[in-house]
Amino acid sequence: MISTHKTRAAFTACSIAMATLGFSAHAAEPDAPARSAPPAAIAADILAPVQPSVAPTAEAAAAPQTRVRFNRAAYKSGIERLRVVRRENTGNQIAGQIALNVALSLIAGGVSVGGQSFSKDELAGTTLEELKDDPVSANPAIVELTDALSKVATDIYRKRAEAAHALALTDGSTPEEIEEAGRVQKEADTPLNPGAWHLVYENLTGTDELFRLKFGAQLGRAGFMRPPAACFYQSEPIAWTQWQADNWQRLREERAKAVASCTETLAATPEKFW
């Protein structure tokens, strides 16, 4: 019996000694080589931080915006689409005025009535059937120019709200008045009025088929001794066939230039007039 206990004790002691020896040997070994870096493609997926999206943040998208109102009410139907003014439009206008003058002369008992002058840029012209469903035909003032100027208006009205809020904090305003002072106005006081959006013939006489693209708009209401801010863009005279070429590519390019030009001009309007 004693022999059995001694045998078990000896076995246990031996096991402990072997474990201790193994632990010491492991501790004495040199450090294992560092794990090799993962391939670049894998490292990029694992280690590279997520890049922010170019889309506006939710906070920016939710921030109050000020819109410039496109004032369509005072204008006749037809300004929404590109119109072409040709020589015959001027001829028809002249013939109509002559007929009107004759009629007025007869009514007035033979008294001659002078004709009223006009500009070809004032003629209505006609729309292009082939562009009726093409966005390039749309008046840029309705969307593109309005959107671009609304960004300018938002910056201006935000600054006004910040200044009003800061003042309200110090002038004894009530909490409700302070909150109201910091609100950004949703619509700008200054409306955008459309102007020309025509392809107009260059020469009344001759046989050339040269046309200019003309675009314009006005920002604001006329005040005492102060007309609205205005912009006007016109292209070089271009042959009709060149306007039509490559699915109206030249028209698309000139349209973009017109929007950029008017945006730059109207955005420079002094802030007090917005």
Secondary structure as the mmCIF struct_conf table of DSSP 4:
data_model
#
loop_
_struct_conf.conf_type_id
_struct_conf.id
_struct_conf.beg_label_comp_id
_struct_conf.beg_label_asym_id
_struct_conf.beg_label_seq_id
_struct_conf.end_label_comp_id
_struct_conf.end_label_asym_id
_struct_conf.end_label_seq_id
HELX_RH_AL_P HELX_RH_AL_P1 ILE A 2 ALA A 28
BEND BEND1 GLU A 29 GLU A 29
HELX_LH_PP_P HELX_LH_PP_P1 PRO A 30 PRO A 39
HELX_RH_AL_P HELX_RH_AL_P2 ALA A 40 LEU A 47
BEND BEND2 ALA A 48 ALA A 48
HELX_LH_PP_P HELX_LH_PP_P2 PRO A 49 SER A 53
BEND BEND3 VAL A 54 ALA A 55
HELX_LH_PP_P HELX_LH_PP_P3 PRO A 56 THR A 57
HELX_RH_AL_P HELX_RH_AL_P3 ALA A 58 ALA A 62
BEND BEND4 ALA A 63 ALA A 63
STRN STRN1 ARG A 67 ARG A 67
HELX_LH_PP_P HELX_LH_PP_P4 VAL A 68 ARG A 69
STRN STRN2 PHE A 70 PHE A 70
TURN_TY1_P TURN_TY1_P1 ALA A 73 ALA A 74
BEND BEND5 TYR A 75 TYR A 75
TURN_TY1_P TURN_TY1_P2 SER A 77 GLU A 80
STRN STRN3 ARG A 81 ARG A 81
STRN STRN4 ARG A 83 VAL A 85
HELX_RH_AL_P HELX_RH_AL_P4 ARG A 87 ILE A 107
TURN_TY1_P TURN_TY1_P3 ALA A 108 GLY A 109
BEND BEND6 GLY A 110 GLY A 110
HELX_LH_PP_P HELX_LH_PP_P5 GLY A 114 SER A 117
HELX_RH_3T_P HELX_RH_3T_P1 LYS A 120 GLU A 122
STRN STRN5 THR A 126 THR A 127
HELX_RH_3T_P HELX_RH_3T_P2 GLU A 129 LEU A 131
TURN_TY1_P TURN_TY1_P4 LYS A 132 ASP A 133
HELX_RH_3T_P HELX_RH_3T_P3 PRO A 135 SER A 137
STRN STRN6 ALA A 138 ALA A 138
TURN_TY1_P TURN_TY1_P5 PRO A 140 VAL A 143
HELX_RH_AL_P HELX_RH_AL_P5 GLU A 144 ALA A 168
TURN_TY1_P TURN_TY1_P6 LEU A 169 GLY A 172
HELX_RH_AL_P HELX_RH_AL_P6 PRO A 175 ALA A 181
TURN_TY1_P TURN_TY1_P7 GLY A 182 GLY A 182
HELX_LH_PP_P HELX_LH_PP_P6 ARG A 183 GLN A 185
BEND BEND7 LYS A 186 LYS A 186
STRN STRN7 GLU A 187 GLU A 187
BEND BEND8 ASP A 189 THR A 190
STRN STRN8 LEU A 192 TYR A 201
BEND BEND9 GLU A 202 GLU A 202
BEND BEND10 LEU A 204 THR A 207
STRN STRN9 LEU A 210 LEU A 219
BEND BEND11 GLY A 220 GLY A 220
STRN STRN10 GLY A 223 GLY A 223
TURN_TY1_P TURN_TY1_P8 PHE A 224 MET A 225
STRN STRN11 ARG A 226 ARG A 226
HELX_LH_PP_P HELX_LH_PP_P7 PRO A 227 PRO A 228
STRN STRN12 ALA A 229 GLN A 234
STRN STRN13 ILE A 238 ALA A 239
HELX_RH_AL_P HELX_RH_AL_P7 TRP A 240 ALA A 267
TURN_TY1_P TURN_TY1_P9 ALA A 268 ALA A 268
BEND BEND12 THR A 269 THR A 269
HELX_RH_3T_P HELX_RH_3T_P4 GLU A 271 PHE A 273
#
